[in-house]
Structures are given as C-alpha cells and as structure tokens.
C-alpha cells in the first residue's frame, strides 16, 4: 500500500533524515497508514525512495523514541495506538462535510468589520521576488552573510543546562535585562543616545513600535506631520487611527521645516536616511526642528531604521542625542543588518511614556519572545554582533560601489539622489519615463525594481522615480542586472 501514496520531494538544502521524518510524521498524523499493518520495512522503503537503508532505520528509531511507532520483534514497526486514525478517505470525507456545513452558516464578516486594513496599499512588490534572477529589492538581506555559526554558538550558550532559563517563563510585561543592558551600553551610544533601562522598550520591530505609539497617542483628528514621499505603512498606521495627516515635502536636505508644520502634534520622520529617497536631514534643519518642537509643544517620532548600516563618512548622530526635554521618541531595530525575520526592535523615550507603552504591549502580546531576546543579548555580549557588523558593512560598501559603477556604465541618463551612505539608491530616470512600464519590461528579463510612485501619498507622484536595493543580489551579478535594466529602458 505504501507504494501508492508515499512520496518524498528531495530538497538539496535540507538533510535526508529531516525530510523523511517530516514526511512520515505528516502521513501518520493524516491517518493514512493502516492501523494494524506494519510500516514498510527499512529495506523496502529505502529501495522505493532510493535512499540508504541506514537513513530509514535512523528515522524509524527516532519516531519510536518520540512515541509515534511501536516495535514488534520479528514483525516490524507499527503505529502507536494513539495514532491509529480513521484512514485518509474517511478523514477527507469528514473534512469536506465540515467545510460545507461551515459555509452554510458562515457569518457575514464584511458587515461586522470596523475597519479594513486589507484595503490599504502596502509596498507593491512581487510576492515571488526570490525567483527573479536580479532582484534589486530593498529591506531583505543576503542569507549568505548571516553569521550562522556564531548564532548557533549563542544559541548553545543560552540553552546550556547549567544556565538560569528565565526565558522559559512568562515575563508578563518585562524584557530581558541583559538585552536592555546591551542596547543601553553597546548599541545606543553609537548613535549618541544615553538612556536608563526604564526608558527602553523591546518591540516586534519598528513597525510594532509605530503601532503602539499611534494607538496610545493618536485618535480621530490628531494632526500628524510626515514626509512625502515617505514610509507607506507609517501612513497606514496613522490613518487607521483617524489621524489628520499633513504631508511635508522632501528635497535634497530632507523634510522641509517651515510654518506648514504649525498645528501638528506629532512629527514622524526618518532623518538618518529618508524613506525612500535616502537623503539625510541637514544640520541646519535638525537645529530648526529641535527649536520648533520646543516652541510649538510638538513631539518627534524618529525612525532610525538603518542606524547600524549608515556608511556616511561623518554620519549625523540621532536627533534623540540632542533632545534636552524628552520630545523625541526614538525607534530602531536590528533588521537591516542582521535579520528582518527576527523581528526585534526597540524604542527609547521618557520613562513615563515607556511605562504606558509597556502596559499597552502587555494587553496585546505581553512581550516579544524572551528566548529570542536572550539569544540576541548573548550574541551581542560575546562581541559577535559587532564582528558581523564590520563584515556586513564592508560587503555593503563593496556592493554599493559595484552598483554605482554599473549605473555610471549603463544608466548614464538616470540620476541618483540618495546620500552616499544610504542602503538603497533612489533614482530619477529621464523626464517622461514611466517607471511602472519600465518595471514590467525589466521583469520580463528577470530584473526586479521598485517603482517610486507608490511612496507618494498625494496625486502628484512623479512617474520617473524608482529605487534599487542591493543586499540580496550577489555582487558579481549587479552589473549584468543593471545592463539588462538599461536595455529595457532603451526599448521604452
């Protein structure tokens, strides 16, 4: 019977034992093995799948240890009584019946929703971007640069039996004290920020920090100033709260600081490298902004999303570093240079505000997973993060130089606007170029770019802007990808 339904799709990136065990467990839990018949012998299954007999034997033994199977002398392996299900055909029929019953009595969710987040535009990029040969995508790292061995070592240190495993327990609303200390003494000072532990909150990335702040501070009619073009999901979060969003223009010195910001209670901006243009807020405008928020009783939400990746020759310190009265709320994360999937960010603000944010976070999800917090803290404490950051920045600079050379060679008619240390290139194509059409034409050559119009929030978006990221793509492929992009541009 096994010959007819058991199949293994081999994945060269994963171990054979892992794949075989996963498939067998899936088959057991699906109830497709006969309850009173032995599973295929090691010899039979190894022949069918063309794997070694020893591999099958090791997987069977592991399933025996886990309680999925029973061994009978001179008879073979059988399902444990707890997993002797009704069989696949019967289970499938029951599932179909349940689906039909559910559909007949399903509620009209559209009539119950108080808001529809799904209808809000996010950053438009193909969901299959990893299948592109030349994905000039921003915000995703090259997996080959992740310090896997050092991460494993930090994980082993965290899991050692002699250690205090406080991360196993529910922390209610507290964060890992070691991570707070590492951020306070090793990470934040590099941006000129000195904070006490009670002024720091761990979040599930910068996006979560924005949502917490908007929920606590904004409501219907709250006037919020932000950059245009800007970060799309910040606009979505503020708009979801009913805020009155005032859009402020961006030029070569960052967001304009002028009287049009009057009446705003909160100002959200990305002064280090503006999203998406990559320009840096000039020193003059920084001083004007700090004077303004004291004079007008305003609060700045500073999103320093690429703090650890800034390659400017003389990077400006964070706005928070010059904040004398607690009017700057600082948010950042370790996503851009370590792992976006880790979802560890942090927020720095006055202790009074952090205490309220902590209480709000407790009502949502209590705290980010403490095992991840402790693992990251251990990674930082052992110096692995700083060593990785040096290697990452070096490779980042080489890729940036390679992209600039390719643009100079093939895209001479396009102008780069972003600052020299930005993590992506904000580009202006020749006037009259429709970068949406360019993106479609380039996609046919397996080249992916991000169109610029999606980053604007009004009806005056220029059609000739686009963004080029360079982290995911291998350095040696950057030149060919830009050449293919240039050929697509010529065809238009």
C-alpha positions as CSV (number, residue, x, y, z in Angstrom):
1,X,0.0,0.0,0.0
2,X,2.9,2.4,0.8
3,X,4.0,2.3,-2.9
4,X,0.8,4.1,-3.9
5,X,0.7,7.1,-1.6
6,X,4.1,7.8,-0.1
7,X,6.4,10.2,-1.9
8,X,9.4,12.3,-0.9
9,X,10.3,15.5,-2.7
10,X,14.0,15.8,-2.2
11,X,15.3,19.3,-1.2
12,X,19.1,19.7,-1.6
13,X,19.1,22.4,1.1
14,X,17.8,20.1,3.8
15,X,19.0,16.8,5.3
16,X,17.5,13.5,4.1
17,X,16.7,12.4,7.7
18,X,14.9,15.7,8.4
19,X,12.8,15.4,5.2
20,X,12.0,11.7,5.6
21,X,10.9,12.2,9.2
22,X,8.8,15.2,8.3
23,X,7.0,13.2,5.6
24,X,6.4,10.2,7.8
25,X,5.0,12.3,10.6
26,X,2.7,14.0,8.1
27,X,1.5,10.6,6.9
28,X,1.0,9.3,10.4
29,X,-1.0,12.4,11.5
30,X,-3.1,12.3,8.4
31,X,-4.2,8.8,9.3
32,X,-3.3,7.2,6.0
33,X,-1.3,4.2,7.4
34,X,-3.3,1.1,8.1
35,X,-3.8,0.7,11.9
36,X,-3.0,-3.0,12.1
37,X,-0.4,-3.4,9.4
38,X,3.4,-2.8,9.7
39,X,5.0,0.1,8.1
40,X,7.3,-0.7,5.1
41,X,10.5,-2.3,6.1
42,X,13.7,-0.3,6.1
43,X,14.9,-2.3,3.0
44,X,11.6,-1.8,1.1
45,X,11.3,2.0,1.9
46,X,14.9,2.7,1.1
47,X,14.6,0.9,-2.3
48,X,11.4,2.8,-3.1
49,X,12.9,6.2,-2.2
50,X,16.5,5.5,-3.4
51,X,18.0,6.4,0.0
52,X,20.2,4.4,2.2
53,X,18.8,1.7,4.5
54,X,20.6,3.3,7.4
55,X,18.8,6.6,6.9
56,X,15.4,4.9,7.1
57,X,16.4,2.9,10.1
58,X,17.6,6.1,12.0
59,X,14.3,7.9,11.2
60,X,12.2,4.9,12.3
61,X,14.2,4.8,15.6
62,X,13.6,8.5,16.2
63,X,9.9,8.1,15.6
64,X,10.0,5.1,18.0
65,X,11.6,7.3,20.6
66,X,9.1,10.1,20.1
67,X,6.1,7.7,20.6
68,X,4.8,7.6,17.1
69,X,5.7,4.0,16.5
70,X,5.9,0.7,18.3
71,X,8.4,-2.1,17.5
72,X,7.3,-5.7,17.5
73,X,10.1,-8.3,17.4
74,X,10.4,-10.1,14.0
75,X,7.4,-8.2,12.8
76,X,8.4,-4.6,12.2
77,X,7.3,-1.1,13.1
78,X,3.6,-0.4,13.8
79,X,1.6,2.8,14.6
80,X,1.3,3.6,18.3
81,X,-2.3,3.2,19.4
82,X,-2.6,7.0,19.9
83,X,-2.1,7.5,16.2
84,X,-4.3,4.8,14.7
85,X,-6.7,7.1,12.9
86,X,-9.7,6.5,10.8
87,X,-7.9,6.4,7.4
88,X,-7.4,9.1,4.8
89,X,-10.6,8.6,2.7
90,X,-12.8,8.7,5.7
91,X,-11.0,11.7,7.1
92,X,-11.1,13.6,3.8
93,X,-14.9,13.0,3.5
94,X,-15.4,14.2,7.1
95,X,-13.4,17.4,6.3
96,X,-15.4,18.1,3.2
97,X,-18.6,17.7,5.1
98,X,-17.4,20.1,7.8
99,X,-16.4,22.7,5.1
100,X,-19.9,22.5,3.6
101,X,-21.6,22.9,7.0
102,X,-19.3,25.8,7.9
103,X,-20.0,27.6,4.6
104,X,-23.8,27.3,5.0
105,X,-23.8,29.0,8.4
106,X,-20.8,31.4,8.0
107,X,-21.1,34.9,9.3
108,X,-21.0,38.0,7.0
109,X,-17.7,39.3,8.2
110,X,-17.8,42.3,5.8
111,X,-20.7,43.7,7.7
112,X,-19.0,43.3,11.1
113,X,-15.6,44.9,10.3
114,X,-15.0,48.3,11.9
115,X,-12.0,48.9,9.6
116,X,-10.5,47.1,6.6
117,X,-6.7,47.0,6.8
118,X,-6.5,44.7,3.8
119,X,-7.8,47.5,1.6
120,X,-4.8,49.8,2.4
121,X,-2.0,49.8,0.0
122,X,1.3,48.3,1.1
123,X,4.6,48.4,-0.6
124,X,4.0,46.8,-4.0
125,X,6.5,44.2,-4.9
126,X,6.1,40.7,-6.5
127,X,5.5,38.0,-3.9
128,X,7.8,35.8,-5.9
129,X,10.7,38.3,-5.8
130,X,13.1,35.5,-4.8
131,X,12.5,33.8,-8.1
132,X,13.9,36.8,-10.0
133,X,17.5,36.4,-11.3
134,X,18.2,40.1,-10.5
135,X,16.1,41.3,-7.5
136,X,17.1,44.9,-6.8
137,X,14.9,44.8,-3.7
138,X,15.3,46.8,-0.5
139,X,14.9,45.6,3.1
140,X,15.9,42.0,2.6
141,X,19.4,40.6,3.5
142,X,21.6,38.2,1.7
143,X,21.3,35.0,3.7
144,X,24.9,34.1,2.9
145,X,26.0,37.0,5.1
146,X,24.1,35.9,8.2
147,X,26.6,34.7,10.9
148,X,25.1,31.3,11.3
149,X,27.9,29.6,13.2
150,X,28.1,32.5,15.8
151,X,24.3,32.5,16.1
152,X,24.4,28.7,16.8
153,X,27.1,29.2,19.4
154,X,25.0,31.9,21.1
155,X,22.0,29.5,21.0
156,X,24.0,26.7,22.6
157,X,25.2,29.1,25.3
158,X,21.6,30.1,26.0
159,X,20.4,26.5,26.2
160,X,23.1,25.1,28.4
161,X,21.6,23.2,31.3
162,X,23.6,24.9,34.0
163,X,22.3,28.4,33.0
164,X,19.2,30.1,34.5
165,X,16.5,29.6,32.0
166,X,14.3,32.5,32.9
167,X,13.2,32.9,29.3
168,X,11.1,29.8,29.7
169,X,8.7,31.7,32.0
170,X,6.1,34.3,31.2
171,X,7.7,37.7,31.8
172,X,4.2,39.4,31.9
173,X,5.4,42.8,30.7
174,X,9.2,42.9,31.3
175,X,12.0,42.5,28.8
176,X,15.2,40.6,29.1
177,X,17.5,42.7,31.3
178,X,20.7,41.5,29.6
179,X,19.3,42.7,26.2
180,X,18.3,46.0,27.7
181,X,21.8,46.4,29.1
182,X,23.4,45.5,25.8
183,X,21.3,48.0,23.9
184,X,21.9,50.7,26.5
185,X,25.7,50.3,26.7
186,X,26.7,48.9,23.3
187,X,24.2,49.9,20.6
188,X,22.6,53.2,21.5
189,X,25.8,55.1,22.4
190,X,27.0,54.7,18.8
191,X,24.0,57.0,17.9
192,X,24.8,59.4,20.7
193,X,22.0,58.2,22.9
194,X,22.4,57.5,26.6
195,X,19.3,56.0,28.3
196,X,18.3,54.3,31.5
197,X,16.8,50.8,31.5
198,X,13.3,52.2,32.3
199,X,13.5,54.3,29.1
200,X,13.9,51.4,26.7
201,X,11.1,49.0,25.4
202,X,11.7,46.0,23.2
203,X,9.2,45.7,20.3
204,X,8.5,43.3,17.5
205,X,10.4,45.5,15.0
206,X,10.0,49.2,14.3
207,X,6.6,48.7,12.7
208,X,5.2,47.4,16.1
209,X,6.7,50.4,17.8
210,X,4.8,52.7,15.4
211,X,1.6,50.9,16.0
212,X,2.0,51.1,19.8
213,X,2.7,54.8,19.7
214,X,-0.2,55.5,17.3
215,X,-2.6,53.5,19.5
216,X,-1.5,55.4,22.6
217,X,-1.1,58.9,21.3
218,X,-3.3,59.3,18.3
219,X,-7.0,59.4,17.6
220,X,-9.6,61.0,15.3
221,X,-8.3,64.4,14.3
222,X,-4.9,64.2,15.8
223,X,-2.7,66.2,13.4
224,X,0.5,64.3,12.4
225,X,3.1,65.7,10.0
226,X,5.2,63.3,7.9
227,X,7.4,63.2,4.8
228,X,6.1,62.9,1.3
229,X,7.3,60.7,-0.3
230,X,7.6,58.6,2.8
231,X,7.1,55.3,4.6
232,X,3.8,53.8,3.3
233,X,3.0,51.7,6.4
234,X,3.6,54.6,8.8
235,X,0.9,56.5,6.8
236,X,-1.4,53.4,7.0
237,X,-1.0,53.1,10.8
238,X,-1.7,56.8,11.5
239,X,-4.6,56.8,9.1
240,X,-6.0,53.7,10.7
241,X,-6.2,55.7,14.0
242,X,-8.1,58.5,12.2
243,X,-5.2,61.0,12.4
244,X,-5.2,64.1,10.3
245,X,-2.0,63.6,8.3
246,X,-0.2,66.6,7.0
247,X,2.2,65.8,4.2
248,X,5.5,67.7,4.1
249,X,7.7,67.9,1.0
250,X,11.2,66.4,0.9
251,X,14.2,67.9,-1.0
252,X,17.9,67.4,-1.0
253,X,18.2,68.3,2.7
254,X,15.4,66.1,3.9
255,X,12.0,67.1,5.1
256,X,11.3,70.8,4.9
257,X,10.9,72.5,8.3
258,X,8.6,75.5,7.9
259,X,5.4,77.1,9.1
260,X,3.3,74.5,7.3
261,X,4.1,72.2,10.3
262,X,2.2,74.5,12.6
263,X,-0.6,72.8,14.4
264,X,0.9,69.3,14.2
265,X,1.0,67.5,17.5
266,X,3.4,64.8,16.2
267,X,6.0,64.8,13.5
268,X,7.2,61.4,12.1
269,X,10.4,61.4,10.0
270,X,13.4,59.4,9.0
271,X,16.3,61.9,9.4
272,X,19.2,59.5,9.1
273,X,18.3,58.3,5.6
274,X,14.9,59.4,4.5
275,X,12.5,56.7,3.3
276,X,12.5,56.2,0.3
277,X,14.9,58.9,-1.1
278,X,17.9,58.1,1.2
279,X,18.7,61.8,1.7
280,X,20.0,63.0,5.2
281,X,18.3,65.7,7.1
282,X,20.8,68.6,7.1
283,X,22.3,70.0,10.3
284,X,20.5,73.3,9.7
285,X,17.2,71.6,9.5
286,X,17.9,69.5,12.5
287,X,18.5,72.5,14.6
288,X,15.4,74.2,13.2
289,X,13.4,71.1,14.0
290,X,14.6,70.9,17.6
291,X,13.9,74.6,18.2
292,X,10.4,74.2,16.6
293,X,9.2,71.3,18.7
294,X,10.2,73.1,21.9
295,X,8.5,76.3,20.8
296,X,5.3,74.6,19.4
297,X,5.0,71.9,22.0
298,X,5.4,69.1,19.4
299,X,6.7,65.5,19.6
300,X,9.0,63.9,17.1
301,X,8.9,60.2,16.3
302,X,12.4,59.5,14.9
303,X,12.6,56.3,12.9
304,X,16.3,55.4,12.7
305,X,15.6,52.2,10.7
306,X,19.1,51.8,9.3
307,X,21.1,53.1,12.2
308,X,23.7,50.3,12.2
309,X,24.2,50.4,8.5
310,X,25.0,54.1,7.9
311,X,28.0,54.3,5.7
312,X,28.2,58.1,5.5
313,X,31.8,59.4,6.1
314,X,30.6,61.6,9.0
315,X,27.1,60.3,10.0
316,X,24.9,62.6,11.9
317,X,24.0,61.5,15.4
318,X,20.4,60.6,16.1
319,X,18.0,63.5,16.8
320,X,17.4,61.9,20.1
321,X,21.0,62.6,21.0
322,X,20.3,66.4,21.1
323,X,16.9,66.0,22.8
324,X,17.1,68.0,26.0
325,X,13.4,67.8,27.1
326,X,12.2,64.3,26.1
327,X,10.4,65.5,23.0
328,X,12.0,62.9,20.6
329,X,10.7,59.3,20.7
330,X,13.4,57.1,19.1
331,X,12.7,53.8,17.4
332,X,15.0,51.4,15.6
333,X,15.7,47.8,15.0
334,X,18.4,45.3,14.1
335,X,16.6,44.2,10.9
336,X,18.6,45.7,8.1
337,X,22.0,44.4,9.1
338,X,21.1,41.1,10.9
339,X,17.7,39.6,10.2
340,X,14.3,41.1,9.3
341,X,12.7,37.8,10.3
342,X,14.0,38.1,13.9
343,X,11.5,41.0,14.5
344,X,13.4,42.6,17.3
345,X,13.2,46.4,17.6
346,X,13.4,48.9,20.4
347,X,12.0,52.2,21.5
348,X,13.6,54.9,23.6
349,X,11.5,57.6,25.3
350,X,10.8,59.2,28.7
351,X,10.1,56.6,31.4
352,X,6.5,57.8,31.9
353,X,5.6,57.1,28.2
354,X,7.5,53.8,28.2
355,X,5.6,52.6,31.2
356,X,2.3,53.3,29.4
357,X,3.6,51.6,26.2
358,X,4.7,48.6,28.3
359,X,1.2,48.3,29.7
360,X,-0.4,48.6,26.3
361,X,2.0,46.0,24.9
362,X,1.0,43.6,27.8
363,X,-2.6,43.8,26.6
364,X,-1.6,42.9,23.0
365,X,1.0,40.2,23.4
366,X,2.7,40.7,26.8
367,X,6.3,40.9,25.4
368,X,8.4,39.7,22.5
369,X,9.6,36.1,23.0
370,X,12.1,36.1,25.8
371,X,14.1,33.2,24.2
372,X,14.8,35.4,21.2
373,X,15.7,38.4,23.4
374,X,18.1,36.3,25.5
375,X,19.7,34.8,22.4
376,X,20.2,38.2,20.8
377,X,21.6,39.5,24.1
378,X,24.1,36.7,24.2
379,X,25.1,37.3,20.6
380,X,25.7,41.0,21.5
381,X,27.5,40.3,24.7
382,X,30.0,37.9,23.1
383,X,31.0,40.5,20.5
384,X,29.6,38.5,17.6
385,X,27.2,41.3,16.6
386,X,30.0,43.9,16.3
387,X,32.2,41.5,14.3
388,X,29.3,40.7,12.0
389,X,28.6,44.4,11.6
390,X,32.1,45.1,10.4
391,X,31.9,42.3,7.8
392,X,28.5,43.3,6.7
393,X,29.4,47.0,6.3
394,X,32.4,46.1,4.2
395,X,30.4,43.9,1.9
396,X,27.6,46.5,1.9
397,X,30.2,49.2,0.8
398,X,31.5,46.9,-2.0
399,X,28.1,46.2,-3.4
400,X,27.2,49.9,-3.2
401,X,30.4,50.7,-5.2
402,X,29.6,48.0,-7.7
403,X,26.1,49.3,-8.2
404,X,27.4,52.8,-8.7
405,X,29.9,51.6,-11.3
406,X,27.2,49.8,-13.2
407,X,24.9,52.8,-13.2
408,X,27.7,55.0,-14.5
409,X,28.4,52.5,-17.2
410,X,24.8,51.7,-18.3
411,X,22.4,54.2,-16.8
412,X,24.1,57.5,-17.5
413,X,20.8,59.2,-18.2
414,X,19.5,58.4,-14.7
415,X,20.3,60.5,-11.7
416,X,21.0,59.1,-8.2
417,X,19.5,61.3,-5.4
418,X,20.2,59.3,-2.2
419,X,23.0,60.1,0.2
420,X,26.3,58.2,-0.2
421,X,25.7,56.0,2.9
422,X,22.1,55.0,2.2
423,X,21.2,51.4,1.9
424,X,19.4,51.8,-1.4
425,X,19.6,54.1,-4.4
426,X,16.7,56.4,-5.1
427,X,16.9,57.1,-8.8
428,X,15.4,59.6,-11.3
429,X,15.0,58.3,-14.8
430,X,15.0,60.8,-17.8
431,X,11.8,63.0,-17.8
432,X,8.9,61.3,-19.4
433,X,9.9,57.8,-18.3
434,X,7.1,55.7,-16.8
435,X,8.9,53.5,-14.3
436,X,5.9,51.3,-13.9
437,X,6.2,50.4,-17.6
438,X,10.0,50.1,-17.0
439,X,9.4,47.7,-14.1
440,X,7.1,45.5,-16.3
441,X,9.6,45.5,-19.2
442,X,12.5,44.7,-16.8
443,X,10.5,41.8,-15.2
444,X,10.5,40.1,-18.5
445,X,14.3,40.0,-18.2
446,X,14.0,38.7,-14.6
447,X,15.1,42.1,-13.2
448,X,13.0,43.5,-10.3
449,X,13.0,47.2,-9.4
450,X,10.7,49.2,-7.0
451,X,8.7,51.9,-8.7
452,X,8.8,55.3,-6.9
453,X,5.1,56.5,-7.3
454,X,3.9,54.1,-4.6
455,X,5.9,56.0,-1.9
456,X,3.9,59.2,-2.5
457,X,0.6,59.9,-0.7
458,X,-0.9,62.5,-3.0
459,X,-1.9,62.8,-6.6
460,X,1.3,64.5,-7.7
461,X,3.7,61.5,-7.7
462,X,6.4,61.7,-10.3
463,X,6.3,58.8,-12.7
464,X,10.1,58.7,-13.4
465,X,11.4,57.6,-9.9
466,X,12.5,54.2,-8.8
467,X,14.5,52.5,-6.1
468,X,17.3,50.0,-6.3
469,X,18.3,47.8,-3.3
470,X,21.5,45.8,-3.5
471,X,21.6,43.5,-0.5
472,X,20.0,40.3,-1.8
473,X,21.7,40.2,-5.2
474,X,25.2,38.7,-5.4
475,X,27.8,41.3,-6.1
476,X,29.0,39.7,-9.3
477,X,25.5,39.8,-10.8
478,X,24.8,43.5,-10.1
479,X,26.5,44.8,-13.3
480,X,24.6,42.4,-15.6
481,X,21.3,43.2,-13.9
482,X,21.8,46.9,-14.5
483,X,22.8,46.3,-18.1
484,X,19.6,44.4,-18.6
485,X,17.6,47.2,-16.9
486,X,19.3,49.7,-19.2
487,X,18.3,47.6,-22.3
488,X,14.7,47.6,-21.0
489,X,14.9,51.4,-20.6
490,X,16.2,51.8,-24.1
491,X,13.3,49.8,-25.5
492,X,10.8,52.1,-23.9
